[in-house]
Amino acid sequence: MTQFLDPLDSAFVLLEVAGSAMNIGAVIELEPGRITDPQQRFELIRTNIAARIHEIPIFSQRIVRAPFDMTWPILVPEEKFDIDRHVVRVALPTPGTSAQFDALVSDFFSRTLTPNRPLWQLLVFEGLEDGRAAIALKVHHALADGVSGAEAFANLFDISPDVRAPAAKVESLVDEGPTITTSMGLLREGLNKIRRHPQLIVDSVGSWVNRLFETVRAIVRVAVIHGRRQANPDQPSIFEARRTSLNGAAGVEKEVPPSSRAAGRREACGEESRRLGDRFRHGNVERRAAAPAR
């Protein structure tokens, strides 16, 4: 059976343009543990992910779009799935400072994912100061959001020292009908749907007319506001907002906040959590919200 993306996930695919990659990601520092050899550690991570990738089917599926985006995109299994294209080992140049790490992570998140493969990638960083290691996971927003991304990460890795065995693979033996796997197949499906339901053409034309009317009305409204601004120079204008990082032009290059400051914020939040925990354990609970550490 053909697996279509829902409208919201489809929007993340259709709205992606150069300079605005629709990806989410996470950077996590690894504890040294008992394995100190970088090659052995990477092979363990790679083998663990390969053994559990079937638990998250969407990570071994690629997105296929119809010509002219006539229908919603679909997910199809990647027949030539190669774990080495998605789990990559990266070494920082000497001396492996936090600034070098931040620059490499920023470059990683600035790059769009290859559209003809499953839309995720994980880098294993080594060569950080003091022999530390880290991983960075990048997933397209059409495949996961914050919550489902955290669940996927928890399935790929163990959040405790106890390593669980991978879940058993379950093969579906039910024939669920024909499955579309190509762009031309989606095009044919769209044309067949129009042939079976000609009313769809009228509905589509009516929808486009309504959108055109709303667009023209918005342009007229903006022109009227701009005219009033010229007639009353003392009135603040929405067209002259002060330039900040929030309303600036989006570029291709992204910048990750320095990890040293992020670590400081984590330590401050951790200290605040410990203080709150002590108060709860001793029964000294105040009926007010604690101010977040800054």
C-alpha positions in Angstrom: 0.0 0.0 0.0 1.3 3.4 -0.9 2.4 5.4 2.2 1.6 9.1 1.7 3.0 11.8 4.0 0.4 13.7 5.9 -0.2 17.4 4.9 2.0 18.9 7.6 5.0 16.6 6.9 4.5 17.3 3.2 4.7 21.0 3.9 8.1 20.5 5.4 9.2 18.9 2.1 7.5 21.4 -0.3 8.6 24.5 1.6 12.3 23.6 1.7 14.5 26.0 -0.3 18.1 26.9 -0.5 19.1 28.6 2.7 16.2 27.2 4.7 16.9 23.5 5.2 14.0 21.9 7.1 16.1 19.8 9.4 16.2 19.2 13.1 19.3 18.0 15.0 21.0 17.3 18.3 24.6 17.3 19.5 25.5 15.0 22.4 28.9 14.5 24.1 29.8 10.9 24.8 31.1 9.6 28.1 34.5 7.9 27.6 33.4 4.5 29.1 35.6 1.5 28.9 36.3 1.7 25.2 39.1 4.2 24.5 40.1 3.2 20.9 38.3 5.5 18.5 38.0 2.9 15.7 36.5 0.3 18.1 34.0 2.9 19.5 32.9 4.0 16.0 32.4 0.4 14.9 30.3 -0.3 18.1 28.1 2.7 17.4 27.7 1.8 13.7 26.9 -1.9 14.4 24.4 -0.9 17.1 22.5 1.4 14.8 22.6 -1.1 11.9 21.1 -3.8 14.1 18.2 -1.5 15.3 17.4 0.5 12.1 14.4 -1.8 11.4 12.8 -0.5 14.6 12.4 2.9 13.0 11.2 2.0 9.4 11.1 5.7 8.4 14.9 5.8 8.7 15.3 3.3 5.8 12.7 5.0 3.6 13.2 7.8 1.1 10.8 10.5 0.0 9.4 10.5 -3.6 7.7 13.6 -5.0 5.3 13.8 -7.9 6.1 15.9 -11.0 4.8 19.5 -10.3 3.9 18.3 -6.8 0.5 17.2 -8.0 0.0 14.9 -5.0 1.5 14.6 -1.6 5.0 13.0 -1.4 5.2 9.4 -0.5 7.6 7.2 1.5 9.2 4.2 -0.3 11.7 1.6 1.1 15.3 2.3 0.0 16.3 -0.9 -1.7 20.0 0.1 -1.7 20.1 1.3 1.9 23.8 1.7 3.0 24.4 2.4 6.7 27.8 3.9 5.7 26.1 6.8 3.9 24.3 7.8 7.1 26.8 7.0 10.0 30.1 8.8 9.3 33.3 9.1 11.3 34.8 12.5 11.5 38.0 13.7 13.2 38.7 17.3 14.3 42.0 18.9 13.4 44.6 19.3 16.2 44.1 20.5 18.9 40.4 19.9 18.7 39.2 23.0 20.6 35.5 23.8 21.3 35.7 26.5 18.6 36.8 24.0 16.0 34.1 21.6 17.1 31.4 24.3 16.9 32.5 25.3 13.4 32.4 21.7 12.1 28.9 21.2 13.6 27.7 24.5 12.1 28.9 23.3 8.7 27.2 20.0 9.2 23.8 21.5 10.0 24.1 24.1 7.2 24.1 21.4 4.5 20.9 19.9 3.2 20.3 16.2 3.1 20.6 14.3 -0.1 16.9 14.0 -1.4 17.3 10.6 -3.1 18.3 8.9 0.2 16.6 8.5 3.6 16.7 11.9 5.1 19.0 11.6 8.1 22.7 11.4 8.9 24.7 10.9 12.1 28.3 12.1 12.5 30.6 10.6 15.1 33.2 13.2 16.1 36.6 12.3 17.6 39.7 14.2 18.3 38.2 16.7 20.8 40.3 18.0 23.6 41.0 15.6 26.4 40.2 12.7 24.2 36.5 13.4 24.2 34.0 12.2 21.5 30.6 13.4 20.4 27.8 12.7 18.0 25.6 15.0 15.9 22.3 13.7 14.5 20.5 15.5 11.7 16.9 14.5 10.6 14.5 16.1 8.1 11.5 17.6 9.8 9.2 15.6 7.6 10.4 12.4 9.3 10.5 13.6 12.9 9.8 16.5 15.2 11.2 17.1 18.7 9.3 14.4 20.5 9.5 11.7 17.8 13.1 12.6 17.2 13.9 12.0 20.9 12.0 8.6 20.7 14.0 7.6 17.6 17.2 8.5 19.3 16.3 6.5 22.4 15.6 3.5 20.1 18.9 3.7 18.3 20.9 4.1 21.5 20.7 3.0 25.1 19.9 5.6 27.7 21.3 3.5 30.5 24.5 1.4 30.8 22.5 -1.8 30.2 22.6 -2.7 26.5 19.3 -4.2 25.2 19.0 -6.7 22.4 17.5 -5.4 19.1 13.8 -6.1 18.6 13.0 -9.0 16.3 12.2 -8.2 12.7 8.6 -8.7 11.7 7.9 -9.5 8.1 4.4 -8.5 6.8 2.8 -11.3 4.8 -0.4 -9.4 4.0 -0.8 -8.2 0.4 -2.0 -4.6 0.8 -2.5 -3.9 -2.9 -0.3 -2.1 -5.4 2.3 0.2 -4.2 3.6 3.3 -6.0 7.3 3.8 -5.8 8.2 6.3 -8.5 7.5 9.9 -9.5 5.8 8.9 -12.7 3.7 6.4 -10.8 2.5 9.3 -8.6 1.7 11.3 -11.8 -0.3 8.5 -13.2 -2.2 8.1 -10.0 -3.0 11.8 -9.9 -4.3 11.8 -13.5 -6.4 8.7 -12.8 -7.9 10.3 -9.8 -8.9 13.3 -11.9 -10.3 11.0 -14.6 -12.4 9.2 -11.9 -13.5 12.4 -10.2 -13.6 15.4 -12.7 -15.0 17.6 -10.0 -11.5 17.8 -8.6 -10.6 20.1 -11.4 -13.4 22.5 -10.5 -12.4 22.4 -6.9 -8.7 23.1 -7.6 -9.5 26.0 -9.9 -11.9 27.5 -7.3 -9.2 27.1 -4.6 -6.6 28.9 -6.8 -9.1 31.7 -7.5 -9.7 32.1 -3.7 -5.9 32.2 -3.1 -5.4 34.8 -5.8 -8.2 36.9 -4.4 -6.6 36.7 -0.9 -3.2 37.6 -2.3 -4.5 40.7 -4.1 -6.4 41.8 -1.1 -3.3 41.5 1.1 -1.3 43.5 -1.4 -3.9 46.3 -1.4 -4.0 46.3 2.4 -0.2 46.7 2.5 -0.3 49.5 0.0 -2.9 51.3 2.0 -0.9 51.0 5.2 2.2 52.2 3.4 0.3 55.2 2.1 -0.9 56.1 5.6 2.7 55.9 6.8 3.8 58.5 4.2 0.9 60.8 5.2 1.9 60.6 8.9 5.7 60.4 9.2 5.6 60.3 13.1 3.6 57.0 13.1 5.8 53.9 13.6 5.8 51.6 10.6 6.0 47.8 10.4 8.3 48.2 7.4 11.0 49.9 9.5 11.6 47.5 12.3 15.0 47.5 13.7 17.3 44.9 12.2 17.9 42.0 14.6 18.8 38.3 14.4 15.1 37.4 14.3 14.1 39.5 11.2 17.3 39.3 9.2 17.7 37.6 5.9 18.2 33.8 6.2 21.4 32.6 4.7 22.8 29.2 3.8 25.4 29.2 6.6 24.2 28.4 10.1 26.1 29.0 13.3 25.8 26.8 16.4 26.2 28.6 19.7 29.5 28.0 21.4 29.5 24.7 23.2 31.3 26.1 26.2 28.5 28.6 27.0 25.9 25.8 26.4 27.8 23.6 28.9 27.7 26.4 31.4 24.0 26.7 31.0 23.6 23.0 31.4 25.6 23.0 34.6 23.6 26.0 36.0 20.3 24.2 35.2 21.7 21.0 36.7 22.6 22.8 40.0 19.1 24.4 40.1 17.5 21.0 39.6 19.6 19.5 42.4 18.5 22.3 44.8 14.9 21.7 43.9 15.3 18.0 44.5 16.8 18.5 47.9 13.9 20.8 48.9 11.4 18.1 47.8 13.2 15.3 49.6 13.2 17.3 52.8 9.5 18.3 52.5 10.3 22.0 52.1 8.1 22.7 49.0 7.3 26.3 48.2 4.2 27.1 46.2 5.9 29.2 43.6 7.7 28.7 40.4 11.5 28.7 40.6 13.2 31.2 38.2 15.2 29.4 35.5 19.0 29.7 35.9 20.6 32.1 33.3 
